[in-house]
């Protein structure tokens, strides 16, 4: 866990995990509770948390891309697109971020 806080790339990887995990909770816990039982408070809280993590991931991707001199056409855009695809942050962490 310490490795995540030592560099901006590590923090980006942590954000990728948290953003993906928050979507998992939102889709598989919060939405069913809202649809089946009408409990909306969990959805609004988790939705806000997920939205904040999403924005932090985007800003940090641009920051890390600039710091590490990523070529936009080969790396940065792939990482940015990954956060738009459901659970894409897990894939991009495995395929790109973990190897950097």
Biopython code that builds the backbone (N, CA, C, O; Angstrom):
import numpy as np
from Bio.PDB.StructureBuilder import StructureBuilder

atoms = [
    (1, "UNK", "N", (0.826, -1.198, 0.000)),
    (1, "UNK", "CA", (0.000, 0.000, 0.000)),
    (1, "UNK", "C", (0.866, 1.256, 0.000)),
    (1, "UNK", "O", (0.482, 2.283, -0.558)),
    (2, "UNK", "N", (2.032, 1.167, 0.626)),
    (2, "UNK", "CA", (2.917, 2.312, 0.696)),
    (2, "UNK", "C", (3.360, 2.774, -0.692)),
    (2, "UNK", "O", (3.592, 3.963, -0.912)),
    (3, "UNK", "N", (3.475, 1.828, -1.625)),
    (3, "UNK", "CA", (3.915, 2.159, -2.976)),
    (3, "UNK", "C", (2.964, 3.123, -3.678)),
    (3, "UNK", "O", (3.380, 3.871, -4.563)),
    (4, "UNK", "N", (1.694, 3.110, -3.291)),
    (4, "UNK", "CA", (0.718, 3.976, -3.943)),
    (4, "UNK", "C", (0.916, 5.444, -3.591)),
    (4, "UNK", "O", (0.554, 6.322, -4.375)),
    (5, "UNK", "N", (1.482, 5.717, -2.430)),
    (5, "UNK", "CA", (1.592, 7.100, -1.993)),
    (5, "UNK", "C", (2.954, 7.723, -2.291)),
    (5, "UNK", "O", (3.151, 8.918, -2.069)),
    (6, "UNK", "N", (3.894, 6.923, -2.790)),
    (6, "UNK", "CA", (5.239, 7.426, -3.037)),
    (6, "UNK", "C", (5.371, 8.229, -4.323)),
    (6, "UNK", "O", (6.314, 9.008, -4.465)),
    (7, "UNK", "N", (4.455, 8.058, -5.254)),
    (7, "UNK", "CA", (4.578, 8.767, -6.530)),
    (7, "UNK", "C", (3.202, 9.167, -7.049)),
    (7, "UNK", "O", (2.178, 8.645, -6.607)),
    (8, "UNK", "N", (3.199, 10.089, -7.982)),
    (8, "UNK", "CA", (1.932, 10.506, -8.572)),
    (8, "UNK", "C", (1.320, 9.368, -9.393)),
    (8, "UNK", "O", (0.098, 9.255, -9.483)),
    (9, "UNK", "N", (2.164, 8.528, -9.988)),
    (9, "UNK", "CA", (1.660, 7.365, -10.720)),
    (9, "UNK", "C", (0.990, 6.376, -9.767)),
    (9, "UNK", "O", (-0.044, 5.795, -10.097)),
    (10, "UNK", "N", (1.571, 6.189, -8.603)),
    (10, "UNK", "CA", (0.963, 5.321, -7.593)),
    (10, "UNK", "C", (-0.385, 5.855, -7.137)),
    (10, "UNK", "O", (-1.330, 5.088, -6.958)),
    (11, "UNK", "N", (-0.476, 7.150, -6.952)),
    (11, "UNK", "CA", (-1.754, 7.749, -6.551)),
    (11, "UNK", "C", (-2.793, 7.609, -7.665)),
    (11, "UNK", "O", (-3.977, 7.411, -7.395)),
    (12, "UNK", "N", (-2.341, 7.713, -8.919)),
    (12, "UNK", "CA", (-3.262, 7.518, -10.041)),
    (12, "UNK", "C", (-3.786, 6.084, -10.057)),
    (12, "UNK", "O", (-4.971, 5.858, -10.299)),
    (13, "UNK", "N", (-2.911, 5.122, -9.801)),
    (13, "UNK", "CA", (-3.336, 3.716, -9.752)),
    (13, "UNK", "C", (-4.338, 3.498, -8.622)),
    (13, "UNK", "O", (-5.315, 2.767, -8.789)),
    (14, "UNK", "N", (-4.099, 4.130, -7.474)),
    (14, "UNK", "CA", (-5.041, 4.027, -6.359)),
    (14, "UNK", "C", (-6.382, 4.640, -6.733)),
    (14, "UNK", "O", (-7.431, 4.066, -6.440)),
    (15, "UNK", "N", (-6.355, 5.796, -7.374)),
    (15, "UNK", "CA", (-7.599, 6.425, -7.820)),
    (15, "UNK", "C", (-8.329, 5.557, -8.837)),
    (15, "UNK", "O", (-9.558, 5.489, -8.824)),
    (16, "UNK", "N", (-7.585, 4.893, -9.719)),
    (16, "UNK", "CA", (-8.200, 4.002, -10.699)),
    (16, "UNK", "C", (-8.943, 2.880, -9.992)),
    (16, "UNK", "O", (-10.065, 2.539, -10.364)),
    (17, "UNK", "N", (-8.311, 2.305, -8.967)),
    (17, "UNK", "CA", (-8.950, 1.244, -8.207)),
    (17, "UNK", "C", (-10.190, 1.759, -7.480)),
    (17, "UNK", "O", (-11.247, 1.130, -7.534)),
    (18, "UNK", "N", (-10.067, 2.892, -6.805)),
    (18, "UNK", "CA", (-11.193, 3.437, -6.045)),
    (18, "UNK", "C", (-12.355, 3.819, -6.956)),
    (18, "UNK", "O", (-13.516, 3.595, -6.612)),
    (19, "UNK", "N", (-12.046, 4.390, -8.109)),
    (19, "UNK", "CA", (-13.103, 4.772, -9.051)),
    (19, "UNK", "C", (-13.831, 3.536, -9.570)),
    (19, "UNK", "O", (-15.060, 3.527, -9.644)),
    (20, "UNK", "N", (-13.094, 2.507, -9.923)),
    (20, "UNK", "CA", (-13.712, 1.267, -10.386)),
    (20, "UNK", "C", (-14.514, 0.584, -9.291)),
    (20, "UNK", "O", (-15.611, 0.082, -9.534)),
    (21, "UNK", "N", (-13.960, 0.569, -8.082)),
    (21, "UNK", "CA", (-14.650, -0.058, -6.957)),
    (21, "UNK", "C", (-15.923, 0.697, -6.603)),
    (21, "UNK", "O", (-16.939, 0.081, -6.282)),
    (22, "UNK", "N", (-15.877, 2.027, -6.657)),
    (22, "UNK", "CA", (-17.078, 2.804, -6.354)),
    (22, "UNK", "C", (-18.178, 2.537, -7.381)),
    (22, "UNK", "O", (-19.361, 2.543, -7.041)),
    (23, "UNK", "N", (-17.790, 2.305, -8.632)),
    (23, "UNK", "CA", (-18.786, 1.966, -9.644)),
    (23, "UNK", "C", (-19.381, 0.587, -9.378)),
    (23, "UNK", "O", (-20.583, 0.383, -9.547)),
    (24, "UNK", "N", (-18.544, -0.353, -8.966)),
    (24, "UNK", "CA", (-19.044, -1.690, -8.612)),
    (24, "UNK", "C", (-20.095, -1.607, -7.510)),
    (24, "UNK", "O", (-21.158, -2.219, -7.612)),
    (25, "UNK", "N", (-19.797, -0.857, -6.467)),
    (25, "UNK", "CA", (-20.748, -0.711, -5.354)),
    (25, "UNK", "C", (-22.012, -0.008, -5.829)),
    (25, "UNK", "O", (-23.121, -0.388, -5.452)),
    (26, "UNK", "N", (-21.845, 1.001, -6.643)),
    (26, "UNK", "CA", (-22.993, 1.747, -7.153)),
    (26, "UNK", "C", (-23.907, 0.846, -7.977)),
    (26, "UNK", "O", (-25.124, 0.857, -7.793)),
    (27, "UNK", "N", (-23.320, 0.066, -8.885)),
    (27, "UNK", "CA", (-24.113, -0.763, -9.797)),
    (27, "UNK", "C", (-24.715, -1.986, -9.105)),
    (27, "UNK", "O", (-25.878, -2.321, -9.334)),
    (28, "UNK", "N", (-23.931, -2.649, -8.263)),
    (28, "UNK", "CA", (-24.396, -3.912, -7.706)),
    (28, "UNK", "C", (-25.016, -3.829, -6.320)),
    (28, "UNK", "O", (-25.598, -4.806, -5.848)),
    (29, "UNK", "N", (-24.904, -2.685, -5.660)),
    (29, "UNK", "CA", (-25.517, -2.537, -4.336)),
    (29, "UNK", "C", (-26.547, -1.417, -4.345)),
    (29, "UNK", "O", (-27.716, -1.627, -4.022)),
    (30, "UNK", "N", (-26.101, -0.241, -4.713)),
    (30, "UNK", "CA", (-26.945, 0.935, -4.597)),
    (30, "UNK", "C", (-28.136, 0.928, -5.554)),
    (30, "UNK", "O", (-29.260, 1.210, -5.140)),
    (31, "UNK", "N", (-27.905, 0.615, -6.805)),
    (31, "UNK", "CA", (-28.999, 0.630, -7.778)),
    (31, "UNK", "C", (-30.047, -0.451, -7.479)),
    (31, "UNK", "O", (-31.243, -0.169, -7.559)),
    (32, "UNK", "N", (-29.635, -1.681, -7.136)),
    (32, "UNK", "CA", (-30.669, -2.655, -6.751)),
    (32, "UNK", "C", (-31.473, -2.225, -5.516)),
    (32, "UNK", "O", (-32.686, -2.426, -5.460)),
    (33, "UNK", "N", (-30.792, -1.635, -4.533)),
    (33, "UNK", "CA", (-31.526, -1.156, -3.357)),
    (33, "UNK", "C", (-32.520, -0.067, -3.737)),
    (33, "UNK", "O", (-33.622, -0.006, -3.192)),
    (34, "UNK", "N", (-32.130, 0.778, -4.659)),
    (34, "UNK", "CA", (-33.011, 1.850, -5.116)),
    (34, "UNK", "C", (-34.183, 1.282, -5.921)),
    (34, "UNK", "O", (-35.330, 1.691, -5.740)),
    (35, "UNK", "N", (-33.878, 0.339, -6.807)),
    (35, "UNK", "CA", (-34.922, -0.214, -7.679)),
    (35, "UNK", "C", (-35.890, -1.134, -6.940)),
    (35, "UNK", "O", (-37.100, -1.075, -7.159)),
    (36, "UNK", "N", (-35.364, -1.966, -6.084)),
    (36, "UNK", "CA", (-36.207, -2.975, -5.429)),
    (36, "UNK", "C", (-36.897, -2.431, -4.185)),
    (36, "UNK", "O", (-38.093, -2.647, -3.986)),
    (37, "UNK", "N", (-36.138, -1.723, -3.345)),
    (37, "UNK", "CA", (-36.680, -1.284, -2.051)),
    (37, "UNK", "C", (-36.976, 0.211, -1.974)),
    (37, "UNK", "O", (-37.522, 0.679, -0.975)),
    (38, "UNK", "N", (-36.633, 0.946, -2.989)),
    (38, "UNK", "CA", (-36.920, 2.376, -2.994)),
    (38, "UNK", "C", (-36.003, 3.197, -2.107)),
    (38, "UNK", "O", (-36.323, 4.340, -1.781)),
    (39, "UNK", "N", (-34.870, 2.637, -1.712)),
    (39, "UNK", "CA", (-33.919, 3.354, -0.858)),
    (39, "UNK", "C", (-33.044, 4.218, -1.768)),
    (39, "UNK", "O", (-32.193, 3.706, -2.495)),
    (40, "UNK", "N", (-33.259, 5.513, -1.719)),
    (40, "UNK", "CA", (-32.552, 6.416, -2.632)),
    (40, "UNK", "C", (-31.364, 7.127, -1.991)),
    (40, "UNK", "O", (-30.501, 7.643, -2.700)),
    (41, "UNK", "N", (-31.308, 7.162, -0.672)),
    (41, "UNK", "CA", (-30.250, 7.924, -0.006)),
    (41, "UNK", "C", (-28.862, 7.353, -0.293)),
    (41, "UNK", "O", (-27.905, 8.111, -0.452)),
    (42, "UNK", "N", (-28.742, 6.029, -0.360)),
    (42, "UNK", "CA", (-27.444, 5.407, -0.629)),
    (42, "UNK", "C", (-26.982, 5.771, -2.043)),
    (42, "UNK", "O", (-25.802, 6.041, -2.270)),
    (43, "UNK", "N", (-27.913, 5.774, -2.975)),
    (43, "UNK", "CA", (-27.584, 6.113, -4.364)),
    (43, "UNK", "C", (-27.043, 7.527, -4.491)),
    (43, "UNK", "O", (-26.064, 7.760, -5.200)),
    (44, "UNK", "N", (-27.660, 8.447, -3.824)),
    (44, "UNK", "CA", (-27.219, 9.838, -3.961)),
    (44, "UNK", "C", (-25.847, 10.043, -3.333)),
    (44, "UNK", "O", (-25.030, 10.790, -3.872)),
    (45, "UNK", "N", (-25.583, 9.401, -2.215)),
    (45, "UNK", "CA", (-24.276, 9.542, -1.567)),
    (45, "UNK", "C", (-23.198, 8.847, -2.400)),
    (45, "UNK", "O", (-22.164, 9.445, -2.696)),
    (46, "UNK", "N", (-23.429, 7.607, -2.773)),
    (46, "UNK", "CA", (-22.435, 6.866, -3.554)),
    (46, "UNK", "C", (-22.245, 7.462, -4.945)),
    (46, "UNK", "O", (-21.141, 7.438, -5.487)),
    (47, "UNK", "N", (-23.302, 7.987, -5.514)),
    (47, "UNK", "CA", (-23.186, 8.640, -6.814)),
    (47, "UNK", "C", (-22.285, 9.859, -6.747)),
    (47, "UNK", "O", (-21.488, 10.098, -7.654)),
    (48, "UNK", "N", (-22.408, 10.621, -5.685)),
    (48, "UNK", "CA", (-21.554, 11.803, -5.508)),
    (48, "UNK", "C", (-20.100, 11.406, -5.289)),
    (48, "UNK", "O", (-19.189, 12.030, -5.835)),
    (49, "UNK", "N", (-19.888, 10.370, -4.490)),
    (49, "UNK", "CA", (-18.525, 9.889, -4.241)),
    (49, "UNK", "C", (-17.899, 9.389, -5.542)),
    (49, "UNK", "O", (-16.749, 9.704, -5.850)),
    (50, "UNK", "N", (-18.663, 8.613, -6.297)),
    (50, "UNK", "CA", (-18.155, 8.097, -7.565)),
    (50, "UNK", "C", (-17.847, 9.238, -8.537)),
    (50, "UNK", "O", (-16.829, 9.204, -9.229)),
    (51, "UNK", "N", (-18.704, 10.228, -8.591)),
    (51, "UNK", "CA", (-18.471, 11.381, -9.466)),
    (51, "UNK", "C", (-17.207, 12.139, -9.087)),
    (51, "UNK", "O", (-16.454, 12.570, -9.960)),
    (52, "UNK", "N", (-16.973, 12.301, -7.802)),
    (52, "UNK", "CA", (-15.763, 12.974, -7.336)),
    (52, "UNK", "C", (-14.525, 12.160, -7.702)),
    (52, "UNK", "O", (-13.536, 12.719, -8.176)),
    (53, "UNK", "N", (-14.570, 10.850, -7.489)),
    (53, "UNK", "CA", (-13.437, 9.996, -7.851)),
    (53, "UNK", "C", (-13.185, 10.009, -9.353)),
    (53, "UNK", "O", (-12.036, 9.979, -9.793)),
    (54, "UNK", "N", (-14.244, 10.052, -10.131)),
    (54, "UNK", "CA", (-14.143, 10.131, -11.590)),
    (54, "UNK", "C", (-13.405, 11.399, -12.010)),
    (54, "UNK", "O", (-12.488, 11.346, -12.830)),
    (55, "UNK", "N", (-13.804, 12.528, -11.452)),
    (55, "UNK", "CA", (-13.151, 13.797, -11.786)),
    (55, "UNK", "C", (-11.698, 13.826, -11.321)),
    (55, "UNK", "O", (-10.823, 14.305, -12.042)),
    (56, "UNK", "N", (-11.442, 13.318, -10.123)),
    (56, "UNK", "CA", (-10.069, 13.254, -9.627)),
    (56, "UNK", "C", (-9.201, 12.378, -10.532)),
    (56, "UNK", "O", (-8.039, 12.697, -10.783)),
    (57, "UNK", "N", (-9.771, 11.276, -11.019)),
    (57, "UNK", "CA", (-9.032, 10.401, -11.916)),
    (57, "UNK", "C", (-8.663, 11.126, -13.209)),
    (57, "UNK", "O", (-7.534, 11.010, -13.687)),
    (58, "UNK", "N", (-9.599, 11.865, -13.769)),
    (58, "UNK", "CA", (-9.332, 12.607, -15.004)),
    (58, "UNK", "C", (-8.234, 13.654, -14.793)),
    (58, "UNK", "O", (-7.284, 13.728, -15.572)),
    (59, "UNK", "N", (-8.369, 14.455, -13.743)),
    (59, "UNK", "CA", (-7.370, 15.495, -13.481)),
    (59, "UNK", "C", (-6.001, 14.891, -13.197)),
    (59, "UNK", "O", (-4.987, 15.405, -13.670)),
    (60, "UNK", "N", (-5.964, 13.813, -12.436)),
    (60, "UNK", "CA", (-4.686, 13.174, -12.126)),
    (60, "UNK", "C", (-4.071, 12.504, -13.346)),
    (60, "UNK", "O", (-2.847, 12.475, -13.480)),
    (61, "UNK", "N", (-4.893, 11.968, -14.233)),
    (61, "UNK", "CA", (-4.364, 11.375, -15.461)),
    (61, "UNK", "C", (-3.645, 12.428, -16.294)),
    (61, "UNK", "O", (-2.550, 12.186, -16.801)),
    (62, "UNK", "N", (-4.258, 13.580, -16.431)),
    (62, "UNK", "CA", (-3.634, 14.662, -17.199)),
    (62, "UNK", "C", (-2.347, 15.128, -16.513)),
    (62, "UNK", "O", (-1.344, 15.384, -17.179)),
    (63, "UNK", "N", (-2.377, 15.237, -15.196)),
    (63, "UNK", "CA", (-1.207, 15.658, -14.437)),
    (63, "UNK", "C", (-0.061, 14.649, -14.559)),
    (63, "UNK", "O", (1.084, 15.029, -14.804)),
    (64, "UNK", "N", (-0.376, 13.365, -14.386)),
    (64, "UNK", "CA", (0.650, 12.323, -14.483)),
    (64, "UNK", "C", (1.161, 12.215, -15.916)),
    (64, "UNK", "O", (2.358, 12.029, -16.139)),
    (65, "UNK", "N", (0.266, 12.331, -16.874)),
    (65, "UNK", "CA", (0.686, 12.296, -18.275)),
    (65, "UNK", "C", (1.669, 13.399, -18.606)),
    (65, "UNK", "O", (2.620, 13.183, -19.356)),
    (66, "UNK", "N", (1.448, 14.567, -18.058)),
    (66, "UNK", "CA", (2.352, 15.690, -18.262)),
    (66, "UNK", "C", (3.677, 15.459, -17.534)),
    (66, "UNK", "O", (4.749, 15.691, -18.092)),
    (67, "UNK", "N", (3.594, 15.006, -16.302)),
    (67, "UNK", "CA", (4.798, 14.774, -15.491)),
    (67, "UNK", "C", (5.703, 13.689, -16.087)),
    (67, "UNK", "O", (6.926, 13.829, -16.092)),
    (68, "UNK", "N", (5.100, 12.620, -16.584)),
    (68, "UNK", "CA", (5.871, 11.497, -17.116)),
    (68, "UNK", "C", (6.098, 11.597, -18.636)),
    (68, "UNK", "O", (6.632, 10.675, -19.252)),
    (69, "UNK", "N", (5.692, 12.708, -19.218)),
    (69, "UNK", "CA", (5.853, 12.945, -20.660)),
    (69, "UNK", "C", (5.239, 11.837, -21.520)),
    (69, "UNK", "O", (5.846, 11.363, -22.481)),
    (70, "UNK", "N", (4.028, 11.440, -21.151)),
    (70, "UNK", "CA", (3.326, 10.449, -21.952)),
    (70, "UNK", "C", (2.959, 11.065, -23.292)),
    (70, "UNK", "O", (2.614, 12.245, -23.359)),
    (71, "UNK", "N", (3.029, 10.295, -24.333)),
    (71, "UNK", "CA", (2.532, 10.746, -25.626)),
    (71, "UNK", "C", (1.014, 10.610, -25.593)),
    (71, "UNK", "O", (0.485, 9.552, -25.251)),
    (72, "UNK", "N", (0.327, 11.671, -25.945)),
    (72, "UNK", "CA", (-1.126, 11.663, -25.841)),
    (72, "UNK", "C", (-1.735, 10.557, -26.686)),
    (72, "UNK", "O", (-2.658, 9.874, -26.242)),
    (73, "UNK", "N", (-1.228, 10.373, -27.900)),
    (73, "UNK", "CA", (-1.815, 9.394, -28.823)),
    (73, "UNK", "C", (-1.582, 7.952, -28.399)),
    (73, "UNK", "O", (-2.333, 7.067, -28.807)),
    (74, "UNK", "N", (-0.568, 7.697, -27.597)),
    (74, "UNK", "CA", (-0.277, 6.300, -27.249)),
    (74, "UNK", "C", (-0.666, 5.917, -25.830)),
    (74, "UNK", "O", (-0.963, 4.750, -25.571)),
    (75, "UNK", "N", (-0.673, 6.865, -24.911)),
    (75, "UNK", "CA", (-0.951, 6.491, -23.524)),
    (75, "UNK", "C", (-2.080, 7.297, -22.892)),
    (75, "UNK", "O", (-3.055, 6.722, -22.408)),
    (76, "UNK", "N", (-1.958, 8.608, -22.892)),
    (76, "UNK", "CA", (-2.896, 9.444, -22.142)),
    (76, "UNK", "C", (-4.339, 9.228, -22.571)),
    (76, "UNK", "O", (-5.211, 9.083, -21.715)),
    (77, "UNK", "N", (-4.611, 9.201, -23.849)),
    (77, "UNK", "CA", (-6.002, 9.059, -24.298)),
    (77, "UNK", "C", (-6.569, 7.701, -23.907)),
    (77, "UNK", "O", (-7.759, 7.594, -23.608)),
    (78, "UNK", "N", (-5.730, 6.651, -23.904)),
    (78, "UNK", "CA", (-6.209, 5.323, -23.500)),
    (78, "UNK", "C", (-6.635, 5.317, -22.040)),
    (78, "UNK", "O", (-7.653, 4.726, -21.679)),
    (79, "UNK", "N", (-5.845, 5.982, -21.207)),
    (79, "UNK", "CA", (-6.172, 6.040, -19.782)),
    (79, "UNK", "C", (-7.439, 6.869, -19.571)),
    (79, "UNK", "O", (-8.280, 6.520, -18.742)),
    (80, "UNK", "N", (-7.574, 7.954, -20.313)),
    (80, "UNK", "CA", (-8.781, 8.788, -20.183)),
    (80, "UNK", "C", (-10.028, 8.065, -20.681)),
    (80, "UNK", "O", (-11.084, 8.157, -20.055)),
    (81, "UNK", "N", (-9.923, 7.361, -21.779)),
    (81, "UNK", "CA", (-11.064, 6.613, -22.312)),
    (81, "UNK", "C", (-11.471, 5.495, -21.353)),
    (81, "UNK", "O", (-12.653, 5.171, -21.236)),
    (82, "UNK", "N", (-10.499, 4.917, -20.678)),
    (82, "UNK", "CA", (-10.778, 3.801, -19.759)),
    (82, "UNK", "C", (-11.751, 4.196, -18.661)),
    (82, "UNK", "O", (-12.557, 3.374, -18.223)),
    (83, "UNK", "N", (-11.687, 5.439, -18.212)),
    (83, "UNK", "CA", (-12.593, 5.826, -17.130)),
    (83, "UNK", "C", (-14.015, 6.057, -17.633)),
    (83, "UNK", "O", (-14.945, 6.159, -16.833)),
    (84, "UNK", "N", (-14.193, 6.140, -18.942)),
    (84, "UNK", "CA", (-15.537, 6.290, -19.499)),
    (84, "UNK", "C", (-16.219, 4.943, -19.725)),
    (84, "UNK", "O", (-17.445, 4.865, -19.801)),
    (85, "UNK", "N", (-15.421, 3.893, -19.832)),
    (85, "UNK", "CA", (-15.946, 2.546, -20.031)),
    (85, "UNK", "C", (-16.130, 1.906, -18.658)),
    (85, "UNK", "O", (-15.204, 1.915, -17.847)),
    (86, "UNK", "N", (-17.303, 1.354, -18.387)),
    (86, "UNK", "CA", (-17.510, 0.741, -17.069)),
    (86, "UNK", "C", (-16.428, -0.290, -16.750)),
    (86, "UNK", "O", (-16.158, -1.204, -17.529)),
    (87, "UNK", "N", (-15.828, -0.113, -15.592)),
    (87, "UNK", "CA", (-14.774, -0.985, -15.072)),
    (87, "UNK", "C", (-13.503, -0.942, -15.912)),
    (87, "UNK", "O", (-12.640, -1.806, -15.760)),
    (88, "UNK", "N", (-13.373, 0.033, -16.783)),
    (88, "UNK", "CA", (-12.194, 0.181, -17.616)),
    (88, "UNK", "C", (-10.952, 0.560, -16.833)),
    (88, "UNK", "O", (-9.834, 0.308, -17.281)),
    (89, "UNK", "N", (-11.138, 1.164, -15.665)),
    (89, "UNK", "CA", (-9.971, 1.543, -14.864)),
    (89, "UNK", "C", (-9.219, 0.314, -14.360)),
    (89, "UNK", "O", (-7.999, 0.361, -14.204)),
    (90, "UNK", "N", (-9.927, -0.778, -14.106)),
    (90, "UNK", "CA", (-9.251, -2.009, -13.689)),
    (90, "UNK", "C", (-8.387, -2.544, -14.833)),
    (90, "UNK", "O", (-7.248, -2.962, -14.627)),
    (91, "UNK", "N", (-8.944, -2.523, -16.020)),
    (91, "UNK", "CA", (-8.233, -3.020, -17.194)),
    (91, "UNK", "C", (-7.004, -2.159, -17.496)),
    (91, "UNK", "O", (-5.921, -2.687, -17.750)),
    (92, "UNK", "N", (-7.172, -0.847, -17.468)),
    (92, "UNK", "CA", (-6.079, 0.048, -17.816)),
    (92, "UNK", "C", (-4.982, -0.001, -16.763)),
    (92, "UNK", "O", (-3.806, 0.165, -17.089)),
    (93, "UNK", "N", (-5.346, -0.226, -15.514)),
    (93, "UNK", "CA", (-4.330, -0.383, -14.473)),
    (93, "UNK", "C", (-3.493, -1.634, -14.755)),
    (93, "UNK", "O", (-2.268, -1.612, -14.634)),
    (94, "UNK", "N", (-4.160, -2.709, -15.127)),
    (94, "UNK", "CA", (-3.466, -3.969, -15.403)),
    (94, "UNK", "C", (-2.600, -3.884, -16.665)),
    (94, "UNK", "O", (-1.463, -4.356, -16.678)),
    (95, "UNK", "N", (-3.143, -3.282, -17.715)),
    (95, "UNK", "CA", (-2.455, -3.270, -19.013)),
    (95, "UNK", "C", (-1.401, -2.178, -19.146)),
    (95, "UNK", "O", (-0.373, -2.399, -19.786)),
    (96, "UNK", "N", (-1.630, -0.992, -18.551)),
    (96, "UNK", "CA", (-0.721, 0.132, -18.776)),
    (96, "UNK", "C", (-0.055, 0.618, -17.488)),
    (96, "UNK", "O", (1.172, 0.645, -17.392)),
    (97, "UNK", "N", (-0.857, 0.999, -16.509)),
    (97, "UNK", "CA", (-0.309, 1.678, -15.333)),
    (97, "UNK", "C", (0.624, 0.804, -14.512)),
    (97, "UNK", "O", (1.638, 1.295, -14.017)),
    (98, "UNK", "N", (0.316, -0.465, -14.354)),
    (98, "UNK", "CA", (1.165, -1.341, -13.542)),
    (98, "UNK", "C", (2.528, -1.558, -14.176)),
    (98, "UNK", "O", (3.488, -1.888, -13.480)),
    (99, "UNK", "N", (2.623, -1.378, -15.482)),
    (99, "UNK", "CA", (3.889, -1.610, -16.183)),
    (99, "UNK", "C", (4.771, -0.349, -16.229)),
    (99, "UNK", "O", (5.942, -0.411, -16.603)),
    (100, "UNK", "N", (4.197, 0.772, -15.848)),
    (100, "UNK", "CA", (4.986, 2.006, -15.834)),
    (100, "UNK", "C", (5.701, 2.097, -14.511)),
    (100, "UNK", "O", (6.431, 3.058, -14.268)),
]
sb = StructureBuilder()
sb.init_structure("model")
sb.init_model(0)
sb.init_chain("A")
sb.init_seg("    ")
for serial, (resi, resn, name, xyz) in enumerate(atoms, 1):
    if name == "N":
        sb.init_residue(resn, " ", resi, " ")
    sb.init_atom(name, np.array(xyz, "f"), 0.0, 1.0, " ", f" {name:<3s}", serial, name[0])
structure = sb.get_structure()
